[in-house]
Amino acid sequence: MGGRGFFVWSAYGVTAVCVVAELMWLRHAARQSQRRLARMQEWDKSPEQVGS
């Protein structure tokens, strides 16, 4: 790598960390959206539908 191995491998490492962090953030955001949607659907129920 012509003496640039540290830079190359650290760039790969930083990229991998960023990709993993992005995936974790997307997973968290998806769960939050699902919870929010479930709450909104509960709020949307009319009083007649709540009892049945």
C-alpha positions as a Markdown table, in Angstrom:
| # | Residue | x | y | z |
|---|---|---|---|---|
| 1 | Met | 0.0 | 0.0 | 0.0 |
| 2 | Gly | 3.0 | 2.2 | -0.3 |
| 3 | Gly | 3.2 | 3.3 | 3.3 |
| 4 | Arg | -0.4 | 4.4 | 3.4 |
| 5 | Gly | -1.8 | 1.2 | 5.0 |
| 6 | Phe | -2.8 | 2.9 | 8.2 |
| 7 | Phe | -4.8 | 5.6 | 6.3 |
| 8 | Val | -6.5 | 3.0 | 4.1 |
| 9 | Trp | -7.5 | 0.6 | 6.8 |
| 10 | Ser | -8.6 | 3.4 | 9.2 |
| 11 | Ala | -10.8 | 4.8 | 6.3 |
| 12 | Tyr | -12.4 | 1.3 | 5.9 |
| 13 | Gly | -12.9 | 1.1 | 9.7 |
| 14 | Val | -14.6 | 4.5 | 9.9 |
| 15 | Thr | -16.8 | 3.7 | 6.9 |
| 16 | Ala | -17.8 | 0.4 | 8.5 |
| 17 | Val | -18.6 | 2.1 | 11.8 |
| 18 | Cys | -20.8 | 4.7 | 10.0 |
| 19 | Val | -22.7 | 2.0 | 8.1 |
| 20 | Val | -23.4 | 0.1 | 11.3 |
| 21 | Ala | -24.5 | 3.3 | 13.1 |
| 22 | Glu | -26.8 | 4.2 | 10.2 |
| 23 | Leu | -28.4 | 0.8 | 10.2 |
| 24 | Met | -29.0 | 1.0 | 13.9 |
| 25 | Trp | -30.5 | 4.5 | 13.6 |
| 26 | Leu | -32.8 | 3.3 | 10.8 |
| 27 | Arg | -34.0 | 0.4 | 12.9 |
| 28 | His | -34.7 | 2.7 | 15.8 |
| 29 | Ala | -36.6 | 5.1 | 13.6 |
| 30 | Ala | -38.7 | 2.3 | 12.1 |
| 31 | Arg | -39.6 | 1.1 | 15.5 |
| 32 | Gln | -40.6 | 4.6 | 16.6 |
| 33 | Ser | -42.7 | 5.0 | 13.5 |
| 34 | Gln | -44.5 | 1.7 | 14.1 |
| 35 | Arg | -45.3 | 2.7 | 17.7 |
| 36 | Arg | -46.5 | 6.1 | 16.6 |
| 37 | Leu | -48.7 | 4.6 | 13.9 |
| 38 | Ala | -50.2 | 2.2 | 16.4 |
| 39 | Arg | -51.0 | 5.0 | 18.8 |
| 40 | Met | -52.5 | 7.1 | 16.0 |
| 41 | Gln | -54.7 | 4.1 | 15.0 |
| 42 | Glu | -55.9 | 3.7 | 18.6 |
| 43 | Trp | -56.8 | 7.4 | 18.7 |
| 44 | Asp | -58.6 | 7.1 | 15.4 |
| 45 | Lys | -61.0 | 4.5 | 16.7 |
| 46 | Ser | -64.5 | 5.8 | 17.2 |
| 47 | Pro | -66.2 | 5.1 | 20.5 |
| 48 | Glu | -68.5 | 2.5 | 18.9 |
| 49 | Gln | -65.4 | 0.5 | 17.7 |
| 50 | Val | -63.6 | 0.6 | 21.1 |
| 51 | Gly | -66.1 | -1.8 | 22.8 |
| 52 | Ser | -66.1 | -4.4 | 20.0 |
